[in-house]
């Protein structure tokens, strides 16, 4: 059986998981960001959806080369 993770990788993963659980309990809460900064993720998602649903030229060029 092949070992997927060495002992070092497992220790790093355990340390990251422990820090994700313990650090929010120890650190003080942060104030909310400005409203303008909240629109950046929305804009990125809108751009990704626009790119995902926009028609591509791949099918037309593939048909042109195969004929």
VOTOR-272534 format. One line per 8 residues: number of its first residue (from 0); their letters; for each residue x, y, z of N, C-alpha, C, O. Coordinates in nm, 2 decimals, always signed. Last residue first. Layout:
BEGIN
NUM	a	X:Y:Z:X:Y:Z:X:Y:Z:X:Y:Z ~ ...
# end
This chain:
BEGIN
66	xxxxxxxx	-1.40:+2.07:-4.20:-1.46:+2.06:-4.34:-1.36:+2.06:-4.45:-1.40:+2.05:-4.57 ~ -1.25:+2.11:-3.98:-1.28:+1.97:-4.01:-1.34:+1.96:-4.15:-1.35:+1.85:-4.20 ~ -1.23:+2.39:-3.95:-1.11:+2.31:-3.98:-1.14:+2.17:-4.02:-1.06:+2.10:-4.10 ~ -1.49:+2.46:-3.90:-1.43:+2.51:-4.02:-1.30:+2.43:-4.05:-1.28:+2.41:-4.17 ~ -1.54:+2.34:-3.65:-1.62:+2.30:-3.77:-1.55:+2.34:-3.90:-1.55:+2.27:-4.00 ~ -1.36:+2.48:-3.49:-1.35:+2.34:-3.51:-1.42:+2.28:-3.63:-1.37:+2.20:-3.70 ~ -1.47:+2.74:-3.51:-1.34:+2.71:-3.57:-1.32:+2.57:-3.58:-1.25:+2.53:-3.68 ~ -1.72:+2.69:-3.38:-1.72:+2.74:-3.52:-1.58:+2.71:-3.58:-1.58:+2.67:-3.70
58	xxxxxxxx	-1.64:+2.62:-3.12:-1.71:+2.52:-3.20:-1.71:+2.57:-3.35:-1.70:+2.48:-3.44 ~ -1.50:+2.84:-3.02:-1.43:+2.72:-3.04:-1.50:+2.62:-3.13:-1.44:+2.56:-3.22 ~ -1.60:+3.08:-2.96:-1.58:+3.06:-3.10:-1.51:+2.93:-3.12:-1.48:+2.90:-3.24 ~ -1.87:+3.09:-2.71:-1.73:+3.09:-2.75:-1.72:+3.06:-2.90:-1.82:+3.02:-2.97 ~ -2.11:+3.30:-2.54:-2.08:+3.20:-2.65:-1.93:+3.21:-2.68:-1.86:+3.31:-2.68 ~ -2.11:+3.32:-2.18:-2.09:+3.38:-2.31:-2.06:+3.28:-2.42:-1.99:+3.18:-2.39 ~ -2.12:+3.19:-1.94:-2.24:+3.18:-2.03:-2.22:+3.26:-2.16:-2.32:+3.25:-2.24 ~ -1.87:+3.25:-1.83:-1.91:+3.11:-1.84:-2.03:+3.10:-1.94:-2.04:+3.00:-2.01
50	xxxxxxxx	-1.85:+3.53:-1.83:-1.75:+3.45:-1.91:-1.80:+3.30:-1.93:-1.78:+3.24:-2.04 ~ -2.05:+3.58:-1.65:-2.06:+3.64:-1.79:-1.97:+3.56:-1.88:-2.00:+3.52:-1.99 ~ -1.95:+3.46:-1.42:-2.08:+3.41:-1.48:-2.09:+3.46:-1.62:-2.14:+3.39:-1.71 ~ -1.73:+3.62:-1.38:-1.71:+3.48:-1.40:-1.84:+3.42:-1.47:-1.83:+3.33:-1.55 ~ -1.85:+3.87:-1.33:-1.76:+3.85:-1.44:-1.74:+3.71:-1.48:-1.74:+3.67:-1.60 ~ -1.99:+3.81:-1.09:-2.06:+3.85:-1.21:-1.98:+3.83:-1.34:-2.02:+3.79:-1.44 ~ -1.78:+3.75:-0.92:-1.87:+3.65:-0.95:-1.95:+3.68:-1.08:-1.98:+3.59:-1.16 ~ -1.66:+4.01:-0.91:-1.58:+3.89:-0.96:-1.67:+3.78:-1.00:-1.66:+3.72:-1.11
42	xxxxxxxx	-1.87:+4.15:-0.79:-1.82:+4.18:-0.93:-1.74:+4.07:-0.99:-1.76:+4.04:-1.11 ~ -1.88:+4.03:-0.54:-2.00:+4.03:-0.63:-1.96:+4.06:-0.77:-2.01:+3.99:-0.87 ~ -1.62:+4.09:-0.44:-1.66:+3.95:-0.47:-1.78:+3.94:-0.56:-1.79:+3.85:-0.64 ~ -1.66:+4.39:-0.44:-1.56:+4.32:-0.52:-1.59:+4.17:-0.54:-1.58:+4.13:-0.66 ~ -1.85:+4.48:-0.26:-1.89:+4.47:-0.40:-1.79:+4.40:-0.49:-1.82:+4.35:-0.60 ~ -1.72:+4.52:-0.02:-1.81:+4.41:-0.03:-1.86:+4.38:-0.17:-1.91:+4.27:-0.21 ~ -1.59:+4.76:-0.05:-1.51:+4.64:-0.06:-1.60:+4.51:-0.07:-1.55:+4.41:-0.12 ~ -1.80:+4.94:+0.00:-1.74:+4.93:-0.13:-1.66:+4.80:-0.15:-1.67:+4.74:-0.26
34	xxxxxxxx	-1.85:+4.92:+0.28:-1.95:+4.87:+0.18:-1.89:+4.85:+0.04:-1.93:+4.76:-0.03 ~ -1.56:+4.82:+0.47:-1.65:+4.93:+0.41:-1.74:+4.86:+0.30:-1.70:+4.76:+0.25 ~ -1.60:+4.54:+0.70:-1.53:+4.62:+0.60:-1.62:+4.73:+0.54:-1.74:+4.72:+0.56 ~ -1.66:+4.54:+1.06:-1.70:+4.51:+0.92:-1.63:+4.59:+0.82:-1.59:+4.71:+0.85 ~ -1.39:+4.48:+1.29:-1.51:+4.56:+1.24:-1.54:+4.52:+1.10:-1.46:+4.47:+1.03 ~ -1.32:+4.16:+1.44:-1.29:+4.27:+1.35:-1.41:+4.35:+1.32:-1.52:+4.30:+1.31 ~ -1.29:+4.03:+1.77:-1.36:+4.04:+1.64:-1.32:+4.17:+1.57:-1.30:+4.27:+1.63 ~ -0.97:+3.91:+1.88:-1.09:+3.99:+1.90:-1.16:+4.00:+1.76:-1.10:+3.99:+1.66
26	xxxxxxxx	-0.87:+3.56:+1.90:-0.85:+3.70:+1.85:-0.98:+3.78:+1.87:-1.09:+3.72:+1.87 ~ -0.95:+3.32:+2.01:-0.86:+3.40:+2.09:-0.85:+3.54:+2.03:-0.83:+3.64:+2.11 ~ -1.12:+3.19:+1.83:-1.17:+3.20:+1.97:-1.08:+3.30:+2.05:-1.12:+3.36:+2.15 ~ -0.98:+3.19:+1.59:-1.10:+3.28:+1.61:-1.15:+3.29:+1.75:-1.22:+3.39:+1.78 ~ -0.77:+3.00:+1.67:-0.74:+3.14:+1.65:-0.87:+3.23:+1.65:-0.87:+3.34:+1.71 ~ -0.88:+2.74:+1.69:-0.84:+2.81:+1.81:-0.82:+2.96:+1.79:-0.86:+3.04:+1.87 ~ -0.94:+2.64:+1.43:-1.04:+2.63:+1.53:-1.00:+2.72:+1.65:-1.10:+2.78:+1.71 ~ -0.72:+2.70:+1.28:-0.85:+2.75:+1.23:-0.95:+2.74:+1.33:-1.05:+2.81:+1.33
18	xxxxxxxx	-0.52:+2.56:+1.42:-0.52:+2.71:+1.42:-0.65:+2.77:+1.37:-0.69:+2.87:+1.41 ~ -0.60:+2.30:+1.37:-0.61:+2.35:+1.51:-0.60:+2.50:+1.51:-0.67:+2.56:+1.59 ~ -0.55:+2.29:+1.09:-0.69:+2.27:+1.14:-0.70:+2.32:+1.29:-0.80:+2.38:+1.32 ~ -0.27:+2.33:+1.09:-0.36:+2.42:+1.03:-0.50:+2.41:+1.08:-0.57:+2.51:+1.10 ~ -0.19:+2.10:+1.24:-0.16:+2.23:+1.29:-0.25:+2.34:+1.22:-0.30:+2.43:+1.29 ~ -0.27:+1.90:+1.06:-0.33:+1.91:+1.20:-0.30:+2.04:+1.26:-0.39:+2.10:+1.32 ~ -0.11:+1.96:+0.84:-0.26:+1.96:+0.83:-0.32:+1.97:+0.97:-0.42:+2.05:+0.98 ~ +0.14:+1.91:+0.95:+0.11:+2.04:+0.90:-0.04:+2.06:+0.89:-0.10:+2.16:+0.93
10	xxxxxxxx	+0.12:+1.64:+1.01:+0.14:+1.74:+1.12:+0.11:+1.88:+1.08:+0.05:+1.95:+1.15 ~ +0.10:+1.53:+0.76:-0.01:+1.51:+0.85:+0.00:+1.61:+0.97:-0.10:+1.67:+1.01 ~ +0.35:+1.60:+0.65:+0.22:+1.66:+0.59:+0.11:+1.64:+0.69:+0.03:+1.74:+0.70 ~ +0.52:+1.44:+0.81:+0.53:+1.59:+0.81:+0.40:+1.65:+0.75:+0.36:+1.75:+0.81 ~ +0.44:+1.18:+0.75:+0.42:+1.23:+0.89:+0.43:+1.38:+0.89:+0.35:+1.45:+0.96 ~ +0.29:+1.18:+0.42:+0.40:+1.15:+0.52:+0.36:+1.21:+0.65:+0.27:+1.28:+0.66 ~ +0.03:+1.04:+0.25:+0.08:+1.15:+0.33:+0.19:+1.10:+0.42:+0.18:+1.00:+0.48 ~ +0.00:+0.79:+0.12:-0.04:+0.92:+0.05:+0.02:+1.04:+0.12:+0.07:+1.13:+0.05
2	xxx	+0.18:+0.50:+0.07:+0.15:+0.61:+0.17:+0.12:+0.74:+0.09:+0.20:+0.79:+0.02 ~ +0.06:+0.22:-0.09:+0.14:+0.34:-0.10:+0.09:+0.44:+0.00:-0.03:+0.46:+0.02 ~ +0.08:-0.12:+0.00:+0.00:+0.00:+0.00:+0.09:+0.12:+0.00:+0.18:+0.14:+0.08
# end
